[in-house]
């Protein structure tokens, strides 16, 4: 699964748009106060985590986009 397919799966599952941010695919404006995220880290790493109170907290680092997407999906569904 890639980021566009993750976005589609979350929509089908009925996950509200304000619960998450997927870099380059779903970046709500204005941004919600708190949300889960998927983004590129440094190098070839992907990160999933939570944004709360103005701070990004990385929960996991992944070697590829597919595993990062699977992790965010599991956190939200």
N, C-alpha and C positions, 0 to 999 in steps of 0.2 A: 504494500500500500504506500502511495506517495501522499504528499500534502493535499492536492486537490481531491483525491479519493477519500482521504480522512475527513475533509470538510463536508463532502457529500454524505458520508456515513453518519457524521454527527447530526446533520440536518434531518436525515431519515429517522434517526433515533430520537429526534425531538429535543436535543440538548439546546438550551437557549444560547443565542449568539454572544451574550455578555459573559458567559462562563469561561471562554477561552480565546486565545490569540494564536494564530498560526502564521508565522513569519512569511510574508510574501503572498499569502493566500487569503487570510481572514484577519484583518486588523481594524477592529471596530473604532469608529470616531463618533463621539469622544470615547476614549478608552474607559472601560469599567474601572471601578475602584479596586477590585480584587478579581483575579482570574488565573487560570492555568495557561501555560504557554508551551509552545514548541518553537525552537529557534536554532540557527546555526551557532555553534560555539567556535572556538578558535581551531584552526586547522580543519580536519575532516570530521570533527565531532559534532553531533547534534545534542541539544539539551532540552529536557522537559523539566518543568518546575511550576512554581507558584509566584505570583506577584501579589504582595500584601503590604499595605501601609507604605507604599512608595519604594518597596525593596523587592528585587528579584531574588528568589531562592531556588537554586538549581537542585532538583530532587534526584536527577539521574543524567548521566552522559551516555550517549549511544554511538556505536561505530558507523551507523548508517541511518538514512532517513526512514527506511522501512521499520526498523525496531523502535525508533523514536515515535513514529506515528502509532504503532501498536500500543506503546506505553501510554500515550495521551488518550487514546481511545479507551483503554482499560480504566484510566482514572476518571473518565467522564460518563461512561455508560454502566 
